[in-house]
Amino acid sequence: MKSVYPALLFSAMCAVAQAQDGNSASSIDISAGQQIASIRGNAGIAQLEDDKIELLQRVVYVNGVSYGAVPANCEIKFIVANGKKTLYVNGKPRTQPTKPNAQM
């Protein structure tokens, strides 16, 4: 049993998921070559190493930066594979919204 403890501790330190309400679920999947944080529902938080993914009041955030509004009861996935990080909302890649140019 002692040999299992370090592996569980390492997994807990690398990935933490937390559902925020009864209608939501968060999960972390770590396999060879990729890590996936998922949030389903209306709200949730997932921590994948140094990246924090949040779904709050129908807006998705990565490390405190808004990636825009999302539909109610959506599925958020944050995938880290081969050094690349990609955010998906309902299966479609999502990039950070561009800010309109300020008028001079």
C-alpha positions in Angstrom: 0.0 0.0 0.0 2.9 2.4 0.7 4.0 2.3 -3.0 0.5 3.5 -4.1 0.6 6.6 -1.8 3.3 8.6 -3.7 1.5 8.0 -7.0 -1.8 9.3 -5.5 -0.1 12.3 -3.9 1.7 13.1 -7.3 -1.7 12.9 -9.1 -3.4 15.1 -6.6 -0.6 17.7 -6.9 -0.7 17.8 -10.7 -4.4 17.9 -11.2 -7.3 19.1 -9.0 -10.9 19.4 -10.2 -13.8 20.8 -8.3 -17.5 21.0 -9.2 -19.2 24.2 -8.1 -22.9 23.2 -8.1 -25.1 20.1 -8.2 -25.7 20.5 -12.0 -22.0 20.5 -12.9 -19.1 18.1 -13.0 -15.3 18.6 -13.4 -12.8 15.9 -14.2 -9.1 15.5 -15.0 -7.7 12.8 -17.3 -4.0 12.3 -17.4 -2.6 9.8 -19.8 0.5 9.3 -21.9 1.3 12.4 -23.8 -1.7 14.5 -22.8 -3.7 16.0 -20.0 -7.4 16.9 -20.2 -9.4 19.0 -17.8 -13.2 18.9 -18.4 -16.0 21.0 -16.9 -19.6 20.1 -17.8 -22.6 22.1 -16.7 -23.0 25.7 -15.5 -20.0 26.2 -13.3 -16.7 24.6 -12.2 -13.0 24.9 -11.6 -10.2 22.6 -12.8 -6.5 23.0 -12.0 -4.1 21.4 -14.4 -0.5 22.0 -13.2 -0.1 25.7 -13.5 -3.3 26.4 -15.5 -6.6 27.2 -13.8 -9.7 26.7 -15.9 -12.9 28.3 -14.5 -16.5 28.4 -15.7 -18.3 31.2 -13.8 -21.6 32.8 -14.6 -21.5 31.4 -18.2 -18.0 32.9 -18.9 -14.9 30.7 -19.3 -11.5 31.8 -17.9 -8.0 30.4 -18.2 -5.6 31.7 -15.6 -7.9 34.6 -14.9 -8.2 35.7 -18.5 -11.7 35.6 -20.0 -12.2 33.5 -23.1 -15.8 34.8 -23.6 -19.3 33.8 -22.8 -20.5 30.2 -23.3 -24.0 28.6 -23.6 -25.8 27.3 -20.6 -24.9 23.6 -19.7 -21.9 23.5 -21.9 -18.8 21.3 -22.0 -15.4 22.9 -21.5 -12.2 20.9 -22.3 -8.7 22.2 -21.8 -6.1 19.9 -23.4 -2.4 20.0 -22.9 -0.5 17.8 -25.4 3.0 18.0 -26.9 3.5 21.4 -25.2 0.4 22.9 -26.8 -2.6 24.1 -24.8 -6.0 24.2 -26.4 -9.4 25.3 -25.0 -12.6 23.8 -26.4 -16.2 24.8 -25.8 -18.7 22.2 -26.9 -16.1 20.6 -29.1 -15.0 23.8 -30.9 -11.6 25.5 -30.3 -11.8 28.7 -28.4 -9.2 31.5 -28.5 -9.0 34.6 -26.3 -11.3 37.3 -27.7 -9.4 40.1 -29.4 -9.8 43.6 -27.9 -11.1 46.3 -30.2 -8.5 48.9 -31.1 -8.8 52.0 -29.0 -9.5 55.2 -30.9 -6.7 57.7 -31.0 
